[in-house]
Amino acid sequence: MPRPTTAIIDLSSIEHNFNVIKKHCPKSKIYSVVKSDAYGHGVKKVVGALKKSDGFCVATIEEADEFREFSKKPLVCLQGFYDREDLKLAFLHKLELVIHNEEQIVLLEKLKLSFPSLWLKFDTGMNRLGFKQNEIEKMMDRLRPFSNKIVLMTHLKSSSGKKMSKSITNNQFNLFTKTSSNLKQKNHNFLTSVSNSGGILNFENLSSDIERPGLSLYGSHYQYKAKTFKLKNVTTLVSKIIAIKEIKKGHTVGYDGLWKAKKNTLIGIIPIGYSDGIPLNYGNKGYVLVNKVKAEVIGRVAMDMMAVELPDISIEVGEEIILWGKDLKVDDLSLLTDNIPYSFMTSLSKRVTRKYIK
């Protein structure tokens, strides 16, 4: 019998969330972001659910190589290529590559390989990858011989989350728009790509030719301004109680005794731990649902197990536990632990069984 810890993934909810996003930006093409194994949801299954997507985005050449085993749809590699062998593999797989440094362009000029599309990364303030404003036109000209389709892209750094900033995001977009308008006045022909999930759902005016939603596809609202978008929950992480113990007043639980019983207390042991993706700091902060009632996670989360304080003495071994889902949102849990939903989703290890429903 397998360990009773399962991520139940609703593929119809992913399709619903895509339709919500598409309705919000009907004139744009949608390239769905499926990096990191579709944020931990299983890239092959997720791509199958996103049949309406115009294209997809992954982070690395290795992810692109895996993607090409089951799909020939347009695919952008967001980190581009790292060396000559990567570039050759990208050519073989007909990838669309993000170009973010001059060394990549030099290698393109040496190998003289052509691609369906090249995405020129404009650093509008993230200060991570990409070219500055005064470099864009020159680099765009250097890319022309290697693709008939150039996409000028940027990445928004403060469009969602606890530190969402309208002013920072609008400044990024205004710089992008000013630069792209000047280039088009000089008869440069290219497409544009600006918004991630936050840009799409938190702002009305950040439209571009291609949008790149990621987290919202998987049901997270992550402080998007309008929960009225009615994104559906995608994943329900469940397990079962495998042991119940009575802890006497004054006794501790787990490594380093980080939780002490203030009274005689029943605790339940759940077979999931930090090697499965539960944050190490979840103890004494997070909680689960037992029979729709909150049960606090206590003590230190271990590699394979964690403990919860049981709210009801009638609970038995084998009782189902919900770690997150529709009634216990991963967004809320991430705030409790000073975390982000991305981390919760992508950290779910392969030890956690995935069960797909439609």
Secondary structure, 3 states (H helix, E strand, C coil): CCCCCEEEEEHHHHHHHHHHHHHHCCCCEEEEECHHHHHHCCHHHHHHHCCCCCEEEECCHHHHHHHCCCCCCCEEECCCCCCHHHHHHHHHCCCEEEECCHHHHHHHHHHCCCCCCEEEEECCCCCCCCECHHHHHHHHHHHHHHCCCEEEECCCCCCCCCCCCHHHHHHHHHHHHHHHHHHHHCCCCCEEECCCHHHHHHCCCCCCCEECCCHHHHCCCCCCCCHHHCCCCCEEEEEECCEEEEECCCCEECHHHCEECCCCEEEEEECCCHHHCCCHHHCCCCEEEECCEEEEEECCCCCCCEEEECCCCCCCCCCEEEEEECCECHHHHHHHCCCCHHHHHHHCCCCCEEEEEC
